Amino acid sequence: MAQFVKLDPEALRELYVGNERLVSYNVEMAEVTGGTFWKAYTPEQIAGTEPFEMKGGLNANIFAEGGLMQYYDPIDLYDEKLRTLAKEIGPSWVRVSGSWATKTYYDFDGHTGGKVPEGYGAVLNRQQWVGVLDFCKAMGAKLLISMADCEGLHHADEPWNPSQAQQIFALSKEYGKPIDAVEFVNEPNLLEMSGCPKGYTPELYAKNQDIFARWLRENYPDCLFVGTSTSEGPSNSDPAYESAGDSNSFLKNVPLEVLLKGMQEKLDVYSYHYYNGVAERLRAMMPNSYWLPDRATSEDYLDVARSMIQYHTEKRDIYCPGGEIWVTESGDAGGGGTTWASTYLDVFRTLNELGAFCTVTKGIIFHNTLASSDYGFLSHGSFAPRPNYFAVLLWHRLMGNTAYDTAEPIREGAHVYAHSRADGKPGKAYLVINNSRTDTTTVALPKDAEVYQLSAETLRAETMLCNGKALVLGEGNALPEMAPVAAKAGELTLPAATCTFIVL
């Protein structure tokens, strides 16, 4: 059904001033050290012309090279193209974490010779970590990490010790780029599956998190204590999914209240992970959490992000009252992204999450990732920008930090969000998402406006258009011009399947 939206900037109700580093991203520890990460889809799978088939069937080892993962060499954080594109996103946080980080040994004097010590899964050397610190310096970024907490550091019945933590904190401070925030463990609700010691229990986790927090506050009191990066939340299952039997899930989650029941040290920032479902890589194991591509613009699908935000706002009020909320991993699907994660089809989810988040709370969203796997802002290796990169680039350039209540109900064809102007000039910046695939939306403009309309030739296109012009890099990796189109006061028609920024 076609929708009608009337923009009334004078009637907007201010919600709050948000965090200027809202748009942030992950650089996985596996990228920094080199390691296994989600295997890339083929061009045909991305286009939707070739089905994805899991090698080895349901019982395949998802962590085995040649199965659903592959080995990647360390990322070059000094690459000029990577740095130029990352800096355009604006002041951000960089998170170096992932399950790989839970099992990474810090060898800053080279004594291991690159050989991984028993009980660990990888080695981080001085050159690699200095590369991260130099990258953050060049980006003007703040740095968030998670700690090693695995069998190599201590057994489950032994207390956590700071022998590794003190090395990475000391080197970072000495180099002039101290660690700004830290999570104890990545996704501790998965315990052993996230790399924690064998036999770890929620009680032991809570006790060790307190030990770490006390060590942190005694030695690095300016560093924010963030937690718990849990991946729990309301259902992200497709309500349209039908099955003759129970869904098979290989993930055993520990509820947040159980995980933190014995916690005594308070958090500075509350964090969680949000994925809208699972990728094709995990579909056989969690079939009800996989959304078909024709559902990726539906109200059910887009509502997952808002439901997750509201759920964790309540949890924040219990475990970290008054603190910001950080989504320390965010993407379309757990398992490295769906086959359409690198296409225009995922832009609806990305922009809708940003808009919805800012109507509920303030904080930061760390997109997973900057330049790895199919959900990265940039493609791995070539660092070619994907549609989501240009979407958040426009958000950063146009949408200011002050969020407003538009009083427009969310509905198909009309997801309407309003902010101050990012350039600081008087006026307002709107985002209107027409997620209908068939119907137009009419917007009543009270005055002349500048319009930036995102679209694509097909929903699964790897190239997005802004006002009809392809968003691709030019000579010397120059960013394309994203110039607005002038719109006169009156009615503006938004075609189906478009995301439109309107600046008054």
Residue pairs with C-beta under 8 A, 6 or more apart in sequence:
1 412
1 413
1 436
1 439
2 413
2 439
2 440
2 441
2 442
3 411
3 412
3 413
3 414
3 434
3 436
3 439
3 441
3 442
4 441
4 442
4 443
4 444
5 408
5 414
5 416
5 432
5 441
5 442
5 443
5 444
6 443
6 444
7 430
7 443
7 444
7 445
7 446
7 502
7 504
8 446
9 418
9 427
9 428
9 446
9 504
11 407
12 404
12 405
12 406
12 418
12 428
13 404
13 405
13 407
14 402
14 403
14 404
14 405
15 358
15 359
15 402
15 403
15 404
15 405
16 362
16 402
16 403
17 362
17 401
17 402
17 403
18 358
18 362
18 363
18 401
18 402
18 403
19 324
19 362
19 363
19 364
19 401
20 90
20 91
20 401
21 90
21 91
21 92
21 93
21 142
21 364
22 354
22 357
22 358
22 363
22 364
22 365
22 401
23 89
23 90
23 92
23 354
23 365
23 367
23 392
23 395
23 396
24 92
24 93
24 94
24 95
24 364
24 365
24 366
24 367
25 86
25 89
25 92
25 94
25 95
25 366
25 367
25 368
25 369
25 370
25 377
26 94
26 95
26 96
26 97
26 98
26 328
26 329
26 366
26 367
26 368
26 369
26 370
27 75
27 77
27 94
27 95
27 96
27 132
27 135
27 369
27 370
27 371
27 372
28 37
28 96
28 97
28 98
28 100
28 101
28 368
28 369
28 372
29 35
29 96
29 97
29 98
29 100
29 101
29 104
29 122
29 124
30 36
30 37
30 72
30 98
30 100
30 122
30 372
31 37
31 72
31 74
31 75
31 369
31 371
31 372
32 74
32 75
32 77
32 96
32 124
32 128
32 129
32 131
32 132
33 74
33 100
33 104
33 122
33 123
33 124
33 125
33 128
34 71
34 72
34 73
34 74
34 122
35 71
35 72
35 100
35 121
35 122
36 63
36 65
36 69
36 70
36 71
36 72
37 69
37 70
37 72
37 336
37 372
37 373
38 68
38 69
38 70
38 279
38 281
38 335
38 336
38 337
38 373
38 374
39 67
39 68
39 69
39 70
39 281
39 336
40 70
40 373
40 374
40 380
41 52
41 280
41 339
41 374
42 50
44 50
45 51
45 52
45 280
45 339
46 339
46 340
46 342
46 343
46 374
46 460
46 462
47 460
48 293
48 339
48 340
48 460
52 280
52 281
52 283
52 339
54 60
54 67
54 68
54 280
54 281
54 283
54 284
55 66
55 67
55 68
56 67
57 284
58 248
58 284
58 285
60 67
60 68
61 67
62 68
62 69
62 281
62 282
62 285
63 69
65 71
68 281
68 282
68 335
72 372
72 380
74 128
75 82
75 371
75 372
76 82
77 83
77 131
77 132
77 134
77 135
78 131
78 134
78 135
79 383
80 477
81 383
81 477
82 371
82 378
82 383
83 135
83 138
83 139
84 477
85 377
85 378
85 383
85 385
85 389
85 477
85 479
86 92
86 135
86 139
86 370
87 138
87 139
87 140
88 393
88 396
88 479
89 377
89 389
89 392
89 393
89 396
90 396
91 140
91 141
92 139
92 141
92 142
93 141
93 142
93 143
93 144
93 180
93 181
93 364
93 366
94 132
94 135
94 136
94 139
94 141
94 142
94 143
94 144
94 370
95 144
95 145
95 328
95 329
95 366
96 132
96 143
96 144
96 145
96 146
97 144
97 145
97 146
97 183
97 186
97 229
97 328
97 329
98 146
98 186
99 186
99 187
99 190
99 193
99 194
99 195
100 121
100 122
100 195
101 145
101 146
101 147
101 148
101 186
102 146
102 147
102 148
102 149
102 150
102 185
102 186
102 194
102 195
102 196
103 120
103 121
103 122
103 148
103 150
103 152
103 195
104 120
104 121
104 122
104 123
104 124
104 148
105 112
105 116
105 117
105 120
105 122
105 123
105 124
105 148
105 152
105 164
106 124
106 129
106 148
106 164
106 167
106 168
107 123
107 124
107 125
107 126
108 125
108 126
108 129
108 167
108 168
108 171
109 126
110 125
110 126
112 123
114 123
114 125
115 123
116 122
116 123
117 123
117 152
118 152
119 150
119 151
119 152
119 153
120 148
120 150
120 152
121 150
121 195
124 168
126 171
129 168
129 171
129 172
130 171
130 175
132 143
133 143
133 172
133 175
133 176
133 177
134 177
135 141
136 142
136 143
136 177
137 176
137 177
142 180
142 181
143 172
143 177
143 178
143 179
143 180
143 181
144 179
144 180
144 181
144 182
144 183
144 226
144 328
144 366
145 168
145 179
145 181
145 182
145 183
146 182
146 183
146 184
146 185
146 186
146 229
147 164
147 165
147 182
147 183
147 184
147 185
147 212
148 164
148 165
149 160
149 184
149 185
149 195
149 196
149 197
149 208
150 195
150 196
150 197
151 197
151 198
153 160
153 161
153 163
153 164
153 197
154 160
154 161
154 197
155 197
155 198
155 199
156 196
156 197
156 198
156 199
156 200
156 201
156 204
157 199
157 204
159 207
159 208
159 211
160 208
160 211
160 212
162 212
162 215
165 212
165 215
166 219
168 179
169 178
169 179
169 219
169 220
169 223
172 178
172 179
173 179
173 220
178 220
178 222
178 223
179 220
179 223
180 223
180 224
181 223
181 224
181 225
181 226
181 268
181 269
182 216
182 223
182 224
182 225
182 226
183 226
183 227
183 228
183 229
183 271
183 328
184 208
184 209
184 212
184 213
184 227
184 228
185 194
185 196
185 205
185 209
185 228
185 229
186 194
186 195
186 229
187 194
187 229
187 230
187 231
187 273
188 194
188 196
188 205
188 209
188 228
188 229
188 230
188 254
188 259
189 228
189 230
189 231
189 232
189 253
189 254
189 255
189 256
189 259
190 231
190 251
190 252
190 253
190 254
191 200
191 201
191 202
191 205
191 252
191 254
192 198
192 199
192 200
193 251
193 252
196 205
202 254
202 258
202 259
202 261
202 262
203 261
203 262
205 259
206 259
206 260
206 261
206 262
206 263
207 262
209 227
209 228
209 263
209 265
210 262
210 263
210 264
210 265
213 225
213 265
214 265
216 223
216 225
217 225
217 265
224 268
224 269
225 265
225 266
225 267
225 268
225 269
226 267
226 268
226 269
226 270
226 271
226 326
226 328
227 267
227 269
227 270
227 271
227 320
228 256
228 259
228 260
228 267
228 271
228 272
229 271
229 272
229 273
229 328
229 329
230 256
230 259
230 271
230 272
230 273
231 253
231 272
231 273
231 275
231 329
231 334
232 253
232 255
232 256
232 272
233 272
233 274
233 307
233 308
233 311
233 312
234 304
234 307
234 308
234 311
236 275
236 276
236 277
236 289
236 304
236 308
237 247
237 277
237 288
237 289
238 277
238 288
238 289
238 290
238 291
238 292
238 295
238 300
238 301
239 300
240 295
240 300
241 287
241 288
241 290
243 287
243 288
247 286
247 287
247 288
247 289
248 284
248 285
248 286
248 287
249 285
249 286
250 285
250 286
251 286
256 315
256 319
260 319
263 319
266 320
267 319
267 320
267 323
268 320
268 323
269 320
269 323
269 324
269 325
269 326
269 363
270 312
270 315
270 316
270 319
270 320
270 323
270 324
270 325
270 326
271 325
271 326
271 327
271 328
272 308
272 312
272 315
272 325
272 327
272 328
273 327
273 328
273 329
273 330
274 304
274 305
274 308
274 309
274 327
274 329
274 330
274 331
274 353
275 329
275 330
275 331
275 332
275 333
275 334
276 291
276 301
276 304
276 305
276 331
276 332
276 333
276 349
277 289
277 290
277 291
277 304
277 332
277 333
277 334
277 338
278 285
278 286
278 289
278 290
278 333
278 334
278 335
279 290
279 333
279 334
279 335
279 336
279 337
279 338
279 339
279 341
279 374
280 290
280 335
280 338
280 339
281 335
281 336
282 289
282 290
282 333
282 334
282 335
283 290
290 333
291 301
291 333
291 338
293 338
293 339
293 340
293 345
293 459
293 460
295 301
296 332
296 338
296 340
296 345
296 346
296 348
296 349
296 459
297 345
297 348
297 435
297 436
297 437
297 459
297 497
298 412
298 435
299 410
299 411
299 412
299 435
301 349
302 348
302 349
302 352
302 415
302 435
303 410
305 349
305 352
305 353
305 356
305 357
306 356
306 360
306 410
309 325
309 356
309 357
309 360
309 361
310 360
312 325
313 325
313 360
313 361
316 323
316 325
316 361
324 361
324 362
324 363
324 364
325 361
325 362
325 363
326 363
326 364
326 365
326 366
327 357
327 363
327 364
327 365
327 366
328 366
329 366
329 368
330 353
330 365
330 366
330 367
330 368
331 337
331 341
331 367
331 368
331 369
331 375
332 338
332 340
332 341
332 346
332 349
332 350
332 375
333 341
333 375
336 373
336 374
336 375
337 346
337 373
337 374
337 375
338 346
338 374
339 374
340 346
340 459
340 460
341 374
341 375
342 374
342 375
342 376
342 379
342 386
342 387
342 388
342 462
343 386
343 387
343 456
343 459
343 460
343 461
343 462
344 387
344 454
344 455
344 456
344 458
344 459
344 460
344 461
344 462
344 463
344 464
345 459
345 460
346 375
346 387
346 388
347 387
347 388
347 391
347 454
347 464
347 499
348 433
348 435
348 497
348 499
350 367
350 388
350 391
350 392
351 391
351 395
351 431
351 433
351 499
352 415
352 433
352 435
353 365
354 365
354 392
354 395
354 399
354 417
355 415
355 417
355 431
355 433
356 410
356 417
357 363
357 365
358 403
358 417
358 419
359 403
359 405
359 417
362 403
367 375
367 377
367 388
367 392
368 375
369 375
369 376
369 377
370 376
370 377
370 378
371 377
371 378
371 379
371 380
371 383
372 380
373 380
375 388
376 386
377 385
377 386
377 388
377 389
377 392
378 384
378 385
378 386
378 389
379 386
384 473
385 471
385 473
386 462
387 454
387 456
387 461
387 462
387 463
387 464
387 471
390 454
390 464
390 466
390 471
390 482
391 454
391 464
391 499
393 479
393 482
394 452
394 454
394 466
394 482
394 501
395 431
395 501
396 422
397 422
397 482
398 421
398 422
398 429
398 452
398 501
398 503
399 417
399 419
399 422
399 429
399 431
399 501
400 419
400 420
400 421
400 422
400 423
400 424
400 429
401 419
401 420
402 419
402 420
403 417
403 418
403 419
404 418
404 419
404 420
404 428
405 418
406 416
406 417
406 418
406 430
408 414
408 416
410 416
412 435
412 436
413 434
413 435
413 436
413 439
413 441
414 432
414 433
414 434
414 441
415 431
415 432
415 433
415 435
416 430
416 431
416 432
416 433
417 430
417 431
418 428
418 429
418 430
418 431
419 428
419 429
419 430
419 431
420 428
420 429
421 427
421 428
421 429
421 503
422 429
427 503
427 504
428 503
428 504
429 501
429 502
429 503
429 504
430 501
430 502
430 503
430 504
431 499
431 500
431 501
431 502
432 441
432 443
432 494
432 499
432 500
432 502
433 498
433 499
433 500
434 440
434 441
434 494
434 495
434 496
434 497
434 498
434 499
434 500
435 497
436 496
436 497
437 459
437 496
437 497
438 496
439 496
440 493
440 494
440 495
440 496
441 493
441 494
442 491
442 492
442 493
442 494
443 491
443 492
443 493
443 494
443 500
443 502
444 490
444 491
444 492
445 487
445 488
445 489
445 490
445 491
445 492
445 502
445 504
446 489
446 504
447 489
447 504
448 486
448 487
448 488
448 489
449 486
449 487
449 489
449 492
449 502
449 503
449 504
450 484
450 485
450 486
450 487
450 502
450 503
451 467
451 484
451 485
451 486
451 487
451 492
451 500
451 501
451 502
451 503
452 466
452 467
452 482
452 484
452 485
452 500
452 501
452 503
453 466
453 467
453 485
453 494
453 498
453 499
453 500
453 501
454 464
454 465
454 466
454 498
454 499
454 500
454 501
455 464
455 465
455 468
455 495
455 497
455 498
455 499
456 463
456 464
456 465
457 463
457 465
459 497
463 470
463 471
463 472
464 470
464 471
465 471
466 480
466 482
467 483
467 484
467 485
469 480
469 481
470 480
471 480
471 482
472 480
473 479
473 480
474 480
484 503
487 502
492 502
494 500
